Amino acid sequence: MRDAILQALKQVQNGYSLCGVVDRRARVYPLGSDTKVISILFEIVTRQAVVSYAKS
């Protein structure tokens, strides 16, 4: 199970590079170290890997 999840995460990580938040005017705001922001971004990035693992 662990190896399958790690493999799914590797595939997802290749598609994401989180550097900040972009608004409608294309201004980039860098990410801070707020744990709430970090946890939400972690959920967004890993959700695809978890769903992929669950379907297999």
N, C-alpha and C positions, 0 to 999 in steps of 0.2 A: 504494500500500500504506500509506504513512504517513498519508494523509488518512483512509483507511478505519478505521485503528486509532484515530486521534484522535477520529473521529466516534463510534465504539463506546465510547470512554472517556467522552465527554461524556454519553452516555446513562446509563452506570453511575454517574457522579459525581452525577447528580441524585437517586439513590436512597440515597446514603450520606452520613452526617455522623459521622465518627469523633471522639469526644470522650474516650472512656475505656472501661473494661471494667466490666461490671455483674455482680455475683455473684448467687447465688440469693436473697439477702436484699434485693436491689434497691439495694445500696450501689454507688456509682460510684467507680471508681479512675481518676484521670486518667492519660493516656498519658505516659510519660517520653520521653526522647530516645535511649533505647537502640536502636542500629541494628538489632539482631536483631528487636526488637518492631516497629519501623517497617517492616522488610523483609517480615515475615510479614503485616502488615496490608496492605501494598502488594500482595502476592500475592493476598490474599483479595478485595480490591476490584477488581483488574484482571483476575482470572481470567475473569470473565463476559465482559468485553470481548474478550479473546483468543479465547475459545471461539466467541463470536459472529462474529468476523472469520474464524476458521478454517473455519466452516461456510459462509460466503458465498463 
